[in-house]
Amino acid sequence: MSDGTGLEEFAKAYPGRFFDVGIAEGHALTFAAGLACEGLKPVCSIYSTFLQRGFDQIMHDIAMQNLPVVMTDRQGGAGRRDGATITEILTCRICDWSLT
């Protein structure tokens, strides 16, 4: 998914620091939490519409442990650039809940 998230150049430049888990959003977030537990500063990029698949991981594995995981969002908002199924207006609320 490096091309869809804009990380293709990074993946080529740093192959040992880029991990593509495909469409396993929950796994990506738990993996990022594990890396953060070991002292790393992971950046996790997920398509907005699929972020709800990782809601529990955001809350329990990252936010409640106050782990330094940076999450980036791809295609959030109410626009329909890629069709009705690739929009997610709730992304901001999901991330807002994890901060409180």
N, CA, C and O atoms as a GROMACS GRO file, in nm:
protein
  400
    1MET      N    1   0.081  -0.120   0.000
    1MET     CA    2   0.000   0.000   0.000
    1MET      C    3   0.085   0.126   0.000
    1MET      O    4   0.035   0.236   0.026
    2SER      N    5   0.213   0.112  -0.028
    2SER     CA    6   0.301   0.229  -0.023
    2SER      C    7   0.262   0.334  -0.127
    2SER      O    8   0.276   0.454  -0.102
    3ASP      N    9   0.215   0.292  -0.242
    3ASP     CA   10   0.179   0.390  -0.344
    3ASP      C   11   0.053   0.466  -0.306
    3ASP      O   12   0.046   0.587  -0.330
    4GLY      N   13  -0.046   0.400  -0.249
    4GLY     CA   14  -0.171   0.466  -0.211
    4GLY      C   15  -0.159   0.560  -0.093
    4GLY      O   16  -0.242   0.650  -0.077
    5THR      N   17  -0.059   0.540  -0.012
    5THR     CA   18  -0.041   0.626   0.106
    5THR      C   19   0.069   0.730   0.085
    5THR      O   20   0.100   0.808   0.175
    6GLY      N   21   0.127   0.731  -0.034
    6GLY     CA   22   0.230   0.830  -0.063
    6GLY      C   23   0.365   0.799  -0.004
    6GLY      O   24   0.449   0.888   0.010
    7LEU      N   25   0.388   0.673   0.032
    7LEU     CA   26   0.513   0.636   0.097
    7LEU      C   27   0.606   0.553   0.009
    7LEU      O   28   0.700   0.490   0.058
    8GLU      N   29   0.580   0.554  -0.120
    8GLU     CA   30   0.660   0.473  -0.212
    8GLU      C   31   0.808   0.511  -0.210
    8GLU      O   32   0.895   0.423  -0.206
    9GLU      N   33   0.838   0.640  -0.212
    9GLU     CA   34   0.977   0.686  -0.209
    9GLU      C   35   1.045   0.648  -0.077
    9GLU      O   36   1.160   0.605  -0.075
   10PHE      N   37   0.972   0.664   0.034
   10PHE     CA   38   1.028   0.628   0.164
   10PHE      C   39   1.058   0.478   0.169
   10PHE      O   40   1.163   0.437   0.217
   11ALA      N   41   0.965   0.397   0.117
   11ALA     CA   42   0.984   0.252   0.117
   11ALA      C   43   1.109   0.211   0.039
   11ALA      O   44   1.180   0.119   0.079
   12LYS      N   45   1.135   0.280  -0.072
   12LYS     CA   46   1.254   0.250  -0.151
   12LYS      C   47   1.382   0.297  -0.082
   12LYS      O   48   1.484   0.228  -0.084
   13ALA      N   49   1.375   0.414  -0.020
   13ALA     CA   50   1.493   0.471   0.045
   13ALA      C   51   1.529   0.400   0.175
   13ALA      O   52   1.647   0.390   0.209
   14TYR      N   53   1.428   0.350   0.247
   14TYR     CA   54   1.450   0.288   0.378
   14TYR      C   55   1.377   0.154   0.387
   14TYR      O   56   1.282   0.141   0.465
   15PRO      N   57   1.419   0.056   0.311
   15PRO     CA   58   1.346  -0.072   0.309
   15PRO      C   59   1.343  -0.144   0.444
   15PRO      O   60   1.250  -0.220   0.471
   16GLY      N   61   1.440  -0.121   0.529
   16GLY     CA   62   1.441  -0.184   0.661
   16GLY      C   63   1.356  -0.112   0.764
   16GLY      O   64   1.340  -0.158   0.876
   17ARG      N   65   1.302   0.003   0.724
   17ARG     CA   66   1.221   0.082   0.816
   17ARG      C   67   1.076   0.097   0.769
   17ARG      O   68   0.998   0.168   0.832
   18PHE      N   69   1.041   0.031   0.660
   18PHE     CA   70   0.906   0.038   0.605
   18PHE      C   71   0.844  -0.101   0.608
   18PHE      O   72   0.903  -0.197   0.560
   19PHE      N   73   0.726  -0.111   0.665
   19PHE     CA   74   0.657  -0.239   0.675
   19PHE      C   75   0.517  -0.224   0.615
   19PHE      O   76   0.438  -0.142   0.661
   20ASP      N   77   0.487  -0.303   0.514
   20ASP     CA   78   0.356  -0.298   0.448
   20ASP      C   79   0.275  -0.418   0.498
   20ASP      O   80   0.308  -0.532   0.468
   21VAL      N   81   0.170  -0.391   0.572
   21VAL     CA   82   0.085  -0.500   0.623
   21VAL      C   83  -0.041  -0.516   0.540
   21VAL      O   84  -0.134  -0.586   0.580
   22GLY      N   85  -0.045  -0.450   0.424
   22GLY     CA   86  -0.161  -0.462   0.336
   22GLY      C   87  -0.284  -0.398   0.396
   22GLY      O   88  -0.279  -0.285   0.444
   23ILE      N   89  -0.394  -0.472   0.394
   23ILE     CA   90  -0.520  -0.416   0.443
   23ILE      C   91  -0.552  -0.467   0.584
   23ILE      O   92  -0.669  -0.482   0.620
   24ALA      N   93  -0.450  -0.492   0.662
   24ALA     CA   94  -0.467  -0.537   0.801
   24ALA      C   95  -0.449  -0.419   0.895
   24ALA      O   96  -0.348  -0.408   0.965
   25GLU      N   97  -0.548  -0.330   0.895
   25GLU     CA   98  -0.536  -0.205   0.970
   25GLU      C   99  -0.516  -0.227   1.119
   25GLU      O  100  -0.432  -0.162   1.180
   26GLY      N  101  -0.593  -0.317   1.178
   26GLY     CA  102  -0.578  -0.347   1.320
   26GLY      C  103  -0.438  -0.397   1.352
   26GLY      O  104  -0.379  -0.358   1.453
   27HIS      N  105  -0.386  -0.484   1.266
   27HIS     CA  106  -0.251  -0.535   1.286
   27HIS      C  107  -0.148  -0.421   1.275
   27HIS      O  108  -0.053  -0.415   1.353
   28ALA      N  109  -0.167  -0.333   1.178
   28ALA     CA  110  -0.074  -0.222   1.160
   28ALA      C  111  -0.064  -0.138   1.286
   28ALA      O  112   0.046  -0.098   1.326
   29LEU      N  113  -0.178  -0.110   1.349
   29LEU     CA  114  -0.179  -0.029   1.470
   29LEU      C  115  -0.117  -0.103   1.589
   29LEU      O  116  -0.042  -0.043   1.666
   30THR      N  117  -0.147  -0.230   1.603
   30THR     CA  118  -0.088  -0.308   1.712
   30THR      C  119   0.063  -0.323   1.691
   30THR      O  120   0.140  -0.316   1.786
   31PHE      N  121   0.104  -0.343   1.567
   31PHE     CA  122   0.246  -0.350   1.533
   31PHE      C  123   0.316  -0.219   1.568
   31PHE      O  124   0.425  -0.219   1.625
   32ALA      N  125   0.253  -0.106   1.533
   32ALA     CA  126   0.310   0.025   1.567
   32ALA      C  127   0.320   0.041   1.718
   32ALA      O  128   0.419   0.095   1.768
   33ALA      N  129   0.218  -0.004   1.791
   33ALA     CA  130   0.223   0.004   1.937
   33ALA      C  131   0.339  -0.079   1.992
   33ALA      O  132   0.409  -0.035   2.083
   34GLY      N  133   0.359  -0.197   1.937
   34GLY     CA  134   0.471  -0.281   1.980
   34GLY      C  135   0.605  -0.216   1.954
   34GLY      O  136   0.695  -0.222   2.038
   35LEU      N  137   0.620  -0.154   1.839
   35LEU     CA  138   0.744  -0.083   1.807
   35LEU      C  139   0.766   0.031   1.906
   35LEU      O  140   0.877   0.054   1.952
   36ALA      N  141   0.658   0.103   1.938
   36ALA     CA  142   0.668   0.214   2.033
   36ALA      C  143   0.706   0.164   2.172
   36ALA      O  144   0.780   0.231   2.243
   37CYS      N  145   0.656   0.049   2.210
   37CYS     CA  146   0.691  -0.009   2.341
   37CYS      C  147   0.840  -0.040   2.349
   37CYS      O  148   0.898  -0.042   2.458
   38GLU      N  149   0.901  -0.064   2.234
   38GLU     CA  150   1.044  -0.094   2.230
   38GLU      C  151   1.130   0.030   2.209
   38GLU      O  152   1.250   0.019   2.186
   39GLY      N  153   1.068   0.148   2.217
   39GLY     CA  154   1.145   0.271   2.210
   39GLY      C  155   1.151   0.337   2.074
   39GLY      O  156   1.213   0.442   2.060
   40LEU      N  157   1.088   0.279   1.974
   40LEU     CA  158   1.087   0.340   1.842
   40LEU      C  159   0.975   0.443   1.832
   40LEU      O  160   0.888   0.448   1.919
   41LYS      N  161   0.976   0.524   1.728
   41LYS     CA  162   0.873   0.626   1.705
   41LYS      C  163   0.804   0.596   1.571
   41LYS      O  164   0.834   0.661   1.471
   42PRO      N  165   0.712   0.499   1.570
   42PRO     CA  166   0.650   0.458   1.444
   42PRO      C  167   0.549   0.559   1.390
   42PRO      O  168   0.484   0.632   1.465
   43VAL      N  169   0.538   0.560   1.257
   43VAL     CA  170   0.437   0.638   1.186
   43VAL      C  171   0.350   0.537   1.114
   43VAL      O  172   0.400   0.453   1.039
   44CYS      N  173   0.220   0.544   1.136
   44CYS     CA  174   0.127   0.447   1.080
   44CYS      C  175   0.029   0.521   0.988
   44CYS      O  176  -0.045   0.608   1.034
   45SER      N  177   0.029   0.487   0.860
   45SER     CA  178  -0.056   0.554   0.762
   45SER      C  179  -0.168   0.460   0.719
   45SER      O  180  -0.143   0.349   0.671
   46ILE      N  181  -0.292   0.504   0.738
   46ILE     CA  182  -0.409   0.420   0.711
   46ILE      C  183  -0.513   0.499   0.633
   46ILE      O  184  -0.535   0.618   0.659
   47TYR      N  185  -0.576   0.433   0.537
   47TYR     CA  186  -0.688   0.494   0.466
   47TYR      C  187  -0.799   0.525   0.566
   47TYR      O  188  -0.837   0.440   0.647
   48SER      N  189  -0.848   0.645   0.560
   48SER     CA  190  -0.946   0.693   0.657
   48SER      C  191  -1.067   0.600   0.670
   48SER      O  192  -1.110   0.571   0.782
   49THR      N  193  -1.121   0.556   0.559
   49THR     CA  194  -1.243   0.477   0.564
   49THR      C  195  -1.225   0.344   0.637
   49THR      O  196  -1.323   0.286   0.683
   50PHE      N  197  -1.103   0.296   0.647
   50PHE     CA  198  -1.077   0.168   0.713
   50PHE      C  199  -1.024   0.184   0.855
   50PHE      O  200  -0.993   0.085   0.922
   51LEU      N  201  -1.014   0.307   0.900
   51LEU     CA  202  -0.961   0.331   1.034
   51LEU      C  203  -1.048   0.271   1.143
   51LEU      O  204  -0.999   0.235   1.249
   52GLN      N  205  -1.180   0.260   1.117
   52GLN     CA  206  -1.268   0.203   1.219
   52GLN      C  207  -1.232   0.058   1.250
   52GLN      O  208  -1.264   0.010   1.359
   53ARG      N  209  -1.166  -0.010   1.158
   53ARG     CA  210  -1.123  -0.148   1.185
   53ARG      C  211  -1.018  -0.154   1.296
   53ARG      O  212  -1.000  -0.259   1.359
   54GLY      N  213  -0.952  -0.044   1.320
   54GLY     CA  214  -0.847  -0.040   1.422
   54GLY      C  215  -0.885   0.042   1.544
   54GLY      O  216  -0.798   0.078   1.623
   55PHE      N  217  -1.014   0.071   1.561
   55PHE     CA  218  -1.056   0.157   1.673
   55PHE      C  219  -1.011   0.101   1.808
   55PHE      O  220  -0.958   0.176   1.890
   56ASP      N  221  -1.030  -0.028   1.832
   56ASP     CA  222  -0.988  -0.087   1.960
   56ASP      C  223  -0.838  -0.075   1.980
   56ASP      O  224  -0.791  -0.047   2.090
   57GLN      N  225  -0.762  -0.095   1.873
   57GLN     CA  226  -0.617  -0.084   1.885
   57GLN      C  227  -0.574   0.059   1.914
   57GLN      O  228  -0.482   0.082   1.992
   58ILE      N  229  -0.642   0.156   1.852
   58ILE     CA  230  -0.610   0.296   1.881
   58ILE      C  231  -0.635   0.325   2.028
   58ILE      O  232  -0.551   0.384   2.096
   59MET      N  233  -0.750   0.282   2.077
   59MET     CA  234  -0.786   0.312   2.216
   59MET      C  235  -0.701   0.234   2.317
   59MET      O  236  -0.639   0.293   2.405
   60HIS      N  237  -0.699   0.102   2.302
   60HIS     CA  238  -0.638   0.016   2.405
   60HIS      C  239  -0.487  -0.001   2.391
   60HIS      O  240  -0.414  -0.002   2.490
   61ASP      N  241  -0.440  -0.014   2.267
   61ASP     CA  242  -0.299  -0.043   2.247
   61ASP      C  243  -0.211   0.082   2.237
   61ASP      O  244  -0.091   0.076   2.265
   62ILE      N  245  -0.270   0.194   2.196
   62ILE     CA  246  -0.190   0.314   2.176
   62ILE      C  247  -0.226   0.425   2.275
   62ILE      O  248  -0.142   0.467   2.355
   63ALA      N  249  -0.350   0.471   2.271
   63ALA     CA  250  -0.388   0.589   2.350
   63ALA      C  251  -0.383   0.565   2.500
   63ALA      O  252  -0.328   0.646   2.574
   64MET      N  253  -0.439   0.453   2.546
   64MET     CA  254  -0.443   0.429   2.691
   64MET      C  255  -0.305   0.404   2.750
   64MET      O  256  -0.285   0.420   2.870
   65GLN      N  257  -0.210   0.366   2.665
   65GLN     CA  258  -0.072   0.347   2.711
   65GLN      C  259   0.014   0.471   2.684
   65GLN      O  260   0.132   0.474   2.716
   66ASN      N  261  -0.048   0.572   2.624
   66ASN     CA  262   0.022   0.696   2.593
   66ASN      C  263   0.150   0.671   2.512
   66ASN      O  264   0.256   0.725   2.542
   67LEU      N  265   0.136   0.588   2.409
   67LEU     CA  266   0.253   0.552   2.328
   67LEU      C  267   0.277   0.654   2.217
   67LEU      O  268   0.181   0.711   2.164
   68PRO      N  269   0.402   0.678   2.182
   68PRO     CA  270   0.436   0.777   2.080
   68PRO      C  271   0.420   0.723   1.938
   68PRO      O  272   0.519   0.705   1.866
   69VAL      N  273   0.297   0.698   1.898
   69VAL     CA  274   0.267   0.651   1.762
   69VAL      C  275   0.204   0.767   1.685
   69VAL      O  276   0.106   0.826   1.730
   70VAL      N  277   0.261   0.798   1.571
   70VAL     CA  278   0.205   0.901   1.483
   70VAL      C  279   0.116   0.831   1.382
   70VAL      O  280   0.159   0.738   1.314
   71MET      N  281  -0.008   0.876   1.371
   71MET     CA  282  -0.100   0.818   1.273
   71MET      C  283  -0.130   0.922   1.167
   71MET      O  284  -0.162   1.037   1.198
   72THR      N  285  -0.120   0.881   1.041
   72THR     CA  286  -0.159   0.968   0.932
   72THR      C  287  -0.283   0.910   0.867
   72THR      O  288  -0.305   0.789   0.869
   73ASP      N  289  -0.363   0.997   0.809
   73ASP     CA  290  -0.492   0.961   0.754
   73ASP      C  291  -0.492   0.988   0.605
   73ASP      O  292  -0.450   1.095   0.561
   74ARG      N  293  -0.537   0.894   0.530
   74ARG     CA  294  -0.545   0.909   0.384
   74ARG      C  295  -0.691   0.918   0.344
   74ARG      O  296  -0.770   0.829   0.377
   75GLN      N  297  -0.729   1.023   0.276
   75GLN     CA  298  -0.861   1.044   0.218
   75GLN      C  299  -0.972   1.059   0.321
   75GLN      O  300  -1.080   1.004   0.303
   76GLY      N  301  -0.947   1.131   0.427
   76GLY     CA  302  -1.052   1.158   0.524
   76GLY      C  303  -1.143   1.269   0.478
   76GLY      O  304  -1.110   1.343   0.386
   77GLY      N  305  -1.258   1.279   0.542
   77GLY     CA  306  -1.352   1.386   0.512
   77GLY      C  307  -1.477   1.337   0.444
   77GLY      O  308  -1.505   1.217   0.443
   78ALA      N  309  -1.551   1.430   0.387
   78ALA     CA  310  -1.682   1.396   0.330
   78ALA      C  311  -1.682   1.395   0.178
   78ALA      O  312  -1.787   1.368   0.118
   79GLY      N  313  -1.571   1.423   0.113
   79GLY     CA  314  -1.566   1.423  -0.033
   79GLY      C  315  -1.580   1.284  -0.090
   79GLY      O  316  -1.557   1.186  -0.019
   80ARG      N  317  -1.616   1.273  -0.215
   80ARG     CA  318  -1.633   1.142  -0.279
   80ARG      C  319  -1.537   1.127  -0.397
   80ARG      O  320  -1.578   1.100  -0.509
   81ARG      N  321  -1.410   1.144  -0.368
   81ARG     CA  322  -1.311   1.134  -0.476
   81ARG      C  323  -1.304   0.994  -0.534
   81ARG      O  324  -1.291   0.978  -0.655
   82ASP      N  325  -1.313   0.893  -0.449
   82ASP     CA  326  -1.300   0.755  -0.495
   82ASP      C  327  -1.429   0.676  -0.479
   82ASP      O  328  -1.427   0.553  -0.485
   83GLY      N  329  -1.539   0.743  -0.458
   83GLY     CA  330  -1.666   0.673  -0.445
   83GLY      C  331  -1.719   0.678  -0.302
   83GLY      O  332  -1.648   0.717  -0.210
   84ALA      N  333  -1.842   0.638  -0.287
   84ALA     CA  334  -1.912   0.648  -0.159
   84ALA      C  335  -1.849   0.564  -0.049
   84ALA      O  336  -1.862   0.598   0.068
   85THR      N  337  -1.782   0.456  -0.083
   85THR     CA  338  -1.725   0.370   0.022
   85THR      C  339  -1.587   0.415   0.067
   85THR      O  340  -1.535   0.364   0.166
   86ILE      N  341  -1.528   0.510  -0.002
   86ILE     CA  342  -1.395   0.557   0.035
   86ILE      C  343  -1.404   0.699   0.091
   86ILE      O  344  -1.324   0.786   0.054
   87THR      N  345  -1.499   0.721   0.178
   87THR     CA  346  -1.509   0.847   0.250
   87THR      C  347  -1.530   0.813   0.397
   87THR      O  348  -1.582   0.707   0.430
   88GLU      N  349  -1.489   0.902   0.482
   88GLU     CA  350  -1.506   0.875   0.625
   88GLU      C  351  -1.512   1.004   0.702
   88GLU      O  352  -1.408   1.066   0.730
   89ILE      N  353  -1.629   1.045   0.737
   89ILE     CA  354  -1.648   1.169   0.812
   89ILE      C  355  -1.620   1.147   0.961
   89ILE      O  356  -1.598   1.245   1.033
   90LEU      N  357  -1.621   1.024   1.008
   90LEU     CA  358  -1.604   0.996   1.151
   90LEU      C  359  -1.458   0.989   1.196
   90LEU      O  360  -1.432   0.978   1.316
   91THR      N  361  -1.364   0.994   1.105
   91THR     CA  362  -1.224   0.980   1.141
   91THR      C  363  -1.181   1.080   1.248
   91THR      O  364  -1.112   1.044   1.343
   92CYS      N  365  -1.220   1.204   1.231
   92CYS     CA  366  -1.181   1.306   1.329
   92CYS      C  367  -1.238   1.274   1.466
   92CYS      O  368  -1.171   1.294   1.567
   93ARG      N  369  -1.360   1.225   1.473
   93ARG     CA  370  -1.421   1.190   1.601
   93ARG      C  371  -1.352   1.068   1.662
   93ARG      O  372  -1.329   1.064   1.783
   94ILE      N  373  -1.318   0.970   1.582
   94ILE     CA  374  -1.248   0.852   1.634
   94ILE      C  375  -1.117   0.894   1.699
   94ILE      O  376  -1.086   0.852   1.811
   95CYS      N  377  -1.041   0.976   1.630
   95CYS     CA  378  -0.912   1.019   1.684
   95CYS      C  379  -0.931   1.115   1.801
   95CYS      O  380  -0.851   1.115   1.894
   96ASP      N  381  -1.034   1.195   1.798
   96ASP     CA  382  -1.064   1.286   1.909
   96ASP      C  383  -1.096   1.206   2.035
   96ASP      O  384  -1.050   1.242   2.144
   97TRP      N  385  -1.174   1.101   2.023
   97TRP     CA  386  -1.207   1.018   2.139
   97TRP      C  387  -1.082   0.958   2.202
   97TRP      O  388  -1.073   0.944   2.324
   98SER      N  389  -0.986   0.922   2.119
   98SER     CA  390  -0.866   0.857   2.172
   98SER      C  391  -0.777   0.954   2.249
   98SER      O  392  -0.689   0.912   2.324
   99LEU      N  393  -0.799   1.083   2.231
   99LEU     CA  394  -0.717   1.183   2.299
   99LEU      C  395  -0.774   1.226   2.433
   99LEU      O  396  -0.705   1.290   2.512
  100THR      N  397  -0.900   1.192   2.460
  100THR     CA  398  -0.963   1.237   2.585
  100THR      C  399  -0.951   1.134   2.694
  100THR      O  400  -0.998   1.156   2.805
   0.00000   0.00000   0.00000
